[in-house]
Amino acid sequence: MKGRLAVVLAGCAALAGCAALRSLEGQEPAPWVQASAPQPASDTESLLLYYQHLKKLPGAELGREHETARLAYTRARTDFNRVRFAMVLSQPNAAFADDGRALELLDPVAKNRDARLQGLAQLLSSNLQEQKRLNEEQKRLNASVQGLQQKLDALKSLERNMIERNR
């Protein structure tokens, strides 16, 4: 009798554990936090802490974080994972950096008035758009500088030729 009771209790515990695991599968991953830090009050705070963390990562670890964020977004296309993946893609000088893709990821969240992360998505999106504008302006200015340098070099050459003729 005691053996049957133990088997029944063990079976119930196993079923309860399976049900608990199934309910966790559909949930959004826990917000990112450092082990020694207190739990963030919101997903926005968690993502801001995550962004600070990304800035400190060396190249190889940043590459692993890119893969982790990409897989999380592939598994669950939540707003949290969208913003997280966009943050990783927007890291400057990274081999995988893709500001255009980051803007695509942020766009639905930034436009959704009911999204908890709308403000953060709008902030990131506007920063990426401004960075893109500044990069294009820098390219335009560099082209102007190159054109002016060529004109200056031509004038110097002309001046040298005139000086040599007068000798």
C-alpha positions as a Markdown table, in Angstrom:
| # | Residue | x | y | z |
|---|---|---|---|---|
| 1 | Met | 0.0 | 0.0 | 0.0 |
| 2 | Lys | 2.8 | 2.4 | 1.0 |
| 3 | Gly | 4.6 | 1.5 | -2.3 |
| 4 | Arg | 1.6 | 2.3 | -4.4 |
| 5 | Leu | 1.0 | 5.6 | -2.6 |
| 6 | Ala | 4.7 | 6.6 | -3.2 |
| 7 | Val | 4.3 | 5.7 | -6.9 |
| 8 | Val | 1.1 | 7.8 | -7.2 |
| 9 | Leu | 2.7 | 10.8 | -5.4 |
| 10 | Ala | 5.8 | 10.5 | -7.6 |
| 11 | Gly | 3.6 | 10.4 | -10.7 |
| 12 | Cys | 1.6 | 13.4 | -9.6 |
| 13 | Ala | 4.8 | 15.4 | -8.8 |
| 14 | Ala | 6.2 | 14.5 | -12.2 |
| 15 | Leu | 3.0 | 15.6 | -14.0 |
| 16 | Ala | 2.9 | 18.9 | -12.0 |
| 17 | Gly | 6.6 | 19.5 | -13.0 |
| 18 | Cys | 5.8 | 18.9 | -16.6 |
| 19 | Ala | 2.9 | 21.3 | -16.5 |
| 20 | Ala | 5.0 | 24.0 | -14.8 |
| 21 | Leu | 7.7 | 23.6 | -17.5 |
| 22 | Arg | 5.1 | 23.8 | -20.3 |
| 23 | Ser | 3.8 | 27.1 | -18.9 |
| 24 | Leu | 7.3 | 28.5 | -18.7 |
| 25 | Glu | 8.0 | 27.6 | -22.4 |
| 26 | Gly | 5.6 | 30.1 | -23.8 |
| 27 | Gln | 6.8 | 32.9 | -21.5 |
| 28 | Glu | 9.2 | 35.7 | -22.5 |
| 29 | Pro | 12.7 | 35.1 | -21.2 |
| 30 | Ala | 13.6 | 36.8 | -18.0 |
| 31 | Pro | 15.1 | 40.2 | -18.5 |
| 32 | Trp | 18.9 | 40.3 | -18.6 |
| 33 | Val | 20.6 | 41.2 | -15.3 |
| 34 | Gln | 24.1 | 40.9 | -13.9 |
| 35 | Ala | 24.5 | 38.3 | -11.2 |
| 36 | Ser | 25.4 | 40.8 | -8.5 |
| 37 | Ala | 22.9 | 43.5 | -9.5 |
| 38 | Pro | 19.3 | 43.9 | -8.1 |
| 39 | Gln | 16.4 | 42.8 | -10.3 |
| 40 | Pro | 15.4 | 45.6 | -12.7 |
| 41 | Ala | 12.0 | 47.1 | -12.1 |
| 42 | Ser | 11.0 | 46.8 | -15.8 |
| 43 | Asp | 11.9 | 45.4 | -19.2 |
| 44 | Thr | 13.0 | 48.9 | -20.2 |
| 45 | Glu | 15.4 | 49.1 | -17.3 |
| 46 | Ser | 16.6 | 45.6 | -18.0 |
| 47 | Leu | 17.3 | 46.4 | -21.7 |
| 48 | Leu | 19.2 | 49.6 | -20.7 |
| 49 | Leu | 21.4 | 47.6 | -18.4 |
| 50 | Tyr | 21.8 | 45.1 | -21.2 |
| 51 | Tyr | 23.0 | 47.8 | -23.6 |
| 52 | Gln | 25.6 | 49.0 | -21.0 |
| 53 | His | 26.7 | 45.4 | -20.8 |
| 54 | Leu | 27.0 | 45.1 | -24.6 |
| 55 | Lys | 29.3 | 48.2 | -24.8 |
| 56 | Lys | 31.8 | 46.5 | -22.5 |
| 57 | Leu | 32.0 | 43.2 | -24.3 |
| 58 | Pro | 35.1 | 42.3 | -26.4 |
| 59 | Gly | 34.6 | 41.1 | -30.0 |
| 60 | Ala | 34.4 | 37.4 | -29.4 |
| 61 | Glu | 31.9 | 37.7 | -26.6 |
| 62 | Leu | 29.9 | 40.2 | -28.6 |
| 63 | Gly | 29.7 | 37.7 | -31.4 |
| 64 | Arg | 28.4 | 35.1 | -29.0 |
| 65 | Glu | 25.9 | 37.6 | -27.7 |
| 66 | His | 24.8 | 38.3 | -31.2 |
| 67 | Glu | 24.1 | 34.6 | -31.8 |
| 68 | Thr | 22.2 | 34.3 | -28.5 |
| 69 | Ala | 20.0 | 37.4 | -29.2 |
| 70 | Arg | 19.4 | 36.2 | -32.8 |
| 71 | Leu | 18.3 | 32.7 | -31.5 |
| 72 | Ala | 16.1 | 34.2 | -28.8 |
| 73 | Tyr | 14.4 | 36.4 | -31.4 |
| 74 | Thr | 14.0 | 33.5 | -33.8 |
| 75 | Arg | 12.3 | 31.4 | -31.1 |
| 76 | Ala | 10.0 | 34.1 | -29.7 |
| 77 | Arg | 9.4 | 37.3 | -31.7 |
| 78 | Thr | 8.5 | 39.3 | -28.7 |
| 79 | Asp | 9.0 | 43.1 | -28.4 |
| 80 | Phe | 11.7 | 42.4 | -25.7 |
| 81 | Asn | 13.6 | 40.1 | -28.1 |
| 82 | Arg | 13.1 | 42.5 | -31.0 |
| 83 | Val | 14.6 | 45.4 | -29.1 |
| 84 | Arg | 17.4 | 43.2 | -27.6 |
| 85 | Phe | 18.4 | 41.9 | -31.0 |
| 86 | Ala | 18.3 | 45.4 | -32.5 |
| 87 | Met | 20.6 | 46.7 | -29.7 |
| 88 | Val | 23.1 | 44.0 | -30.6 |
| 89 | Leu | 22.9 | 44.7 | -34.4 |
| 90 | Ser | 23.4 | 48.4 | -33.7 |
| 91 | Gln | 26.8 | 47.9 | -32.1 |
| 92 | Pro | 29.3 | 50.0 | -34.1 |
| 93 | Asn | 32.4 | 48.3 | -35.6 |
| 94 | Ala | 31.0 | 44.8 | -35.1 |
| 95 | Ala | 31.3 | 42.4 | -37.9 |
| 96 | Phe | 27.6 | 41.7 | -37.8 |
| 97 | Ala | 26.5 | 45.4 | -37.4 |
| 98 | Asp | 23.4 | 46.1 | -39.5 |
| 99 | Asp | 21.7 | 49.4 | -38.7 |
| 100 | Gly | 19.1 | 48.9 | -41.4 |
| 101 | Arg | 18.1 | 45.5 | -40.0 |
| 102 | Ala | 18.0 | 47.0 | -36.5 |
| 103 | Leu | 15.7 | 49.8 | -37.7 |
| 104 | Glu | 13.4 | 47.1 | -39.3 |
| 105 | Leu | 13.2 | 45.3 | -36.0 |
| 106 | Leu | 12.5 | 48.4 | -34.0 |
| 107 | Asp | 9.8 | 49.8 | -36.4 |
| 108 | Pro | 6.8 | 47.7 | -35.3 |
| 109 | Val | 7.5 | 48.3 | -31.6 |
| 110 | Ala | 8.1 | 52.0 | -32.1 |
| 111 | Lys | 4.8 | 52.4 | -34.0 |
| 112 | Asn | 2.7 | 50.4 | -31.6 |
| 113 | Arg | 1.2 | 52.8 | -29.0 |
| 114 | Asp | 0.3 | 49.9 | -26.7 |
| 115 | Ala | 3.8 | 48.4 | -26.6 |
| 116 | Arg | 5.5 | 48.6 | -23.2 |
| 117 | Leu | 8.8 | 49.2 | -25.0 |
| 118 | Gln | 7.6 | 51.8 | -27.5 |
| 119 | Gly | 9.5 | 54.7 | -25.9 |
| 120 | Leu | 12.8 | 52.8 | -25.8 |
| 121 | Ala | 12.2 | 51.5 | -29.4 |
| 122 | Gln | 11.5 | 55.1 | -30.6 |
| 123 | Leu | 14.7 | 56.4 | -28.8 |
| 124 | Leu | 16.9 | 53.7 | -30.3 |
| 125 | Ser | 15.3 | 54.1 | -33.8 |
| 126 | Ser | 15.8 | 57.9 | -33.8 |
| 127 | Asn | 19.4 | 57.4 | -32.6 |
| 128 | Leu | 20.1 | 55.0 | -35.4 |
| 129 | Gln | 18.4 | 57.3 | -38.0 |
| 130 | Glu | 20.5 | 60.2 | -36.7 |
| 131 | Gln | 23.7 | 58.1 | -36.9 |
| 132 | Lys | 22.8 | 57.1 | -40.4 |
| 133 | Arg | 22.2 | 60.8 | -41.4 |
| 134 | Leu | 25.5 | 61.8 | -39.8 |
| 135 | Asn | 27.4 | 59.0 | -41.6 |
| 136 | Glu | 25.9 | 60.1 | -44.9 |
| 137 | Glu | 26.9 | 63.7 | -44.2 |
| 138 | Gln | 30.4 | 62.6 | -43.3 |
| 139 | Lys | 30.7 | 60.8 | -46.6 |
| 140 | Arg | 29.5 | 63.8 | -48.4 |
| 141 | Leu | 32.0 | 66.1 | -46.6 |
| 142 | Asn | 34.8 | 63.6 | -47.2 |
| 143 | Ala | 34.0 | 63.7 | -51.0 |
| 144 | Ser | 34.0 | 67.5 | -50.8 |
| 145 | Val | 37.4 | 67.5 | -49.0 |
| 146 | Gln | 38.9 | 65.2 | -51.6 |
| 147 | Gly | 37.6 | 67.4 | -54.4 |
| 148 | Leu | 39.1 | 70.5 | -52.7 |
| 149 | Gln | 42.4 | 68.7 | -52.1 |
| 150 | Gln | 42.6 | 67.8 | -55.8 |
| 151 | Lys | 42.0 | 71.4 | -56.8 |
| 152 | Leu | 44.7 | 72.6 | -54.3 |
| 153 | Asp | 47.1 | 70.0 | -55.6 |
| 154 | Ala | 46.4 | 71.2 | -59.2 |
| 155 | Leu | 47.0 | 74.8 | -58.1 |
| 156 | Lys | 50.3 | 73.9 | -56.4 |
| 157 | Ser | 51.4 | 72.1 | -59.6 |
| 158 | Leu | 50.5 | 75.1 | -61.7 |
| 159 | Glu | 52.4 | 77.4 | -59.4 |
| 160 | Arg | 55.5 | 75.2 | -59.5 |
| 161 | Asn | 55.4 | 75.1 | -63.3 |
| 162 | Met | 55.1 | 78.9 | -63.4 |
| 163 | Ile | 58.1 | 79.3 | -61.0 |
| 164 | Glu | 60.2 | 76.9 | -63.1 |
| 165 | Arg | 59.4 | 78.8 | -66.3 |
| 166 | Asn | 60.5 | 82.1 | -64.8 |
| 167 | Arg | 63.9 | 80.7 | -63.9 |
